[in-house]
Amino acid sequence: MNTSGSSRWLAILTGGLLWLTSTVAAAQNSIESVRAWPSPDKTRIVFDLGQQADYSYFTLYGSDPLRLVIDFNNTALNANLSELGDASLLVNLVRTSSPKKAGDTRIVIELAEKSDPQIFTLPANESYPDRLVVDLPGKSVERSGPAKSIAELKDRKVTIAIDAGHGGDDPGSIGPRGTYEKNVVLKIARALASMINDDPGMQAYLIRSGDYYVDLNERPQKAWQAKADFFVSIHADAFRTPQPRGGSVWVLSKRRADSEVGRWLEGTERKSALLGGAESIIRDTGHEPFLAQTLLDMSMDSSIAGAYSASRHIISEMSRITKMHKTEPQAASFAVLKSPDKPSILVETGFISNPDEERLLNSNGHQQKLARAIYNGVRQYFINNPLDNTLLANQESIEYVVKSGDSLSVLAERYGTTVNAIKRENNLTSSMLRIGQKLTIPR
Ligand SMILES: [Zn+2]
């Protein structure tokens, strides 16, 4: 890389043609995208580059704000930095600053507290270009992640239990490029939890919030402890050949449910988590097995009917953003779906064994779209089937604070209203929103 040659060339040009320098300073390397991944113990910021990073860095921890400064030599910035700090408690802002020489890019990361950065390069592979990874140790998400702990859950919100499949020693299916299902589904689960917690009428409870395994029978049990009104398990499909692709949504098979309720009541499956939420029904009916059976059947019937209905909403939302393998809800017996007291569904987000879908499932944008589709579907279900005394059933309107990336049309679609209705309700004369602006969104 002949930098002295290009800077001499620049020096000649900058004489009278200043505006040209930005186009002529043809940088050798480029930052094509930047991603931030806050986790409970650190924030990881990843720079995708055209080629291997040539960089240096220093910290400014003696002044306010605390800053980490990274200089990318001879590198252009083609990426948007605007939303990078939003999700992290540790990173307040990622911005540029004047580089020490033309053609370089200086990135400034403003931090909420001192952090000892670990910075390293990763070579290009089949899935990613050359990268520079910046790990900033420090608490980066709320204690309980994007979901609430049981103690934080509020009574009158609709509670959605989100079950990211697999975890820990169980990677789930593994894509041809080595993607682990457990990682992809956790990211989708977290994105879904954030969307749900942004909704004033809903709250999320994550069955697993990190990379560890939860026993299949324990998962519905945890949802029951959280008093969840709905259970959604998130997975990615796999097949032995690469062709199959597309999503599907599963509910508990009625026939299997009936026979398992029967066995449980006969006492042959007393320890099964099948009836996670049903112990109180049994207790309240004393030892009258027929009454218990009837009540359980009714509860199970309505839960399964609810699951079908919610599944249809989710399938319709998902088909707008991804191919569907099955366009009707599928019935099967999955251990995690066996709560009799709440609609429970399992979403296969796509085939991780299909190379195209593996790539999609790995992309943050697609994960967000899948989460948004599930969120929209679940929300639609609860609007059509309101639960007594929940905010979602009672609210005439929603108080909303505008976030980065919002627009009136996005909000109108999300809350099932129109741009004009929002404008009328808030006396808006223009469609411009500013971050932090408070809106009343009519229902
Ligand atoms: Zn799975």
Boltz pocket constraint, residues with backbone or C-beta under 6 A from the ligand:
constraints:
  - pocket:
      binder: B
      contacts: [[A, 165], [A, 166], [A, 172], [A, 173], [A, 181], [A, 234], [A, 235], [A, 236]]
      max_distance: 6.0
